[in-house]
Amino acid sequence: MADQKLSELAELAATPAVDDELYIRDVSEAAATESKRITVANLLAKSADINHNEPERVLDVVYQNTSGKIRFVTVNVDTKAEDDIGKTQSMMKVLIGSSTPPSTLVATIGIDSLSTGDGGTLSMKVAGSFIVPPNWYYEVEKYIEGISLSLIDWHEWDFH
């Protein structure tokens, strides 16, 4: 069977039954090879093992993943930078590590350089996502050479 776009599959118009099977294949495998198979019922049961949290978090503080599970984190920030000095930065830096303070930089997100020459202000809402292994530490730092960077919201999901 040749690969098809999901939007072309008529089967997706109906709600899947709990005994229906989903097939997951690594794109590097031949099309005829099935690498994984899971029923809808098992998929729903697995999703019950995912815990979503909206913890009270702030920027520039080190946290530890004590859940014993892999943690997926998404942080949304509002960045503002002003072009009055020729170059400005308003970014968040994501650090993780097995010890504190975490020192492995996994992402830098935001306004890196603004040099329009007109003295204007640029504002962007950006999101960053990252994974934290069990018992590891993580921090989202502000890096500002501009006006501001403020936290909008912070979400965490713990996976079994």
Order of alpha helices (4+ residues) and beta strands (2+ residues): beta-beta-alpha-beta-beta-beta-beta-beta-beta-beta-beta
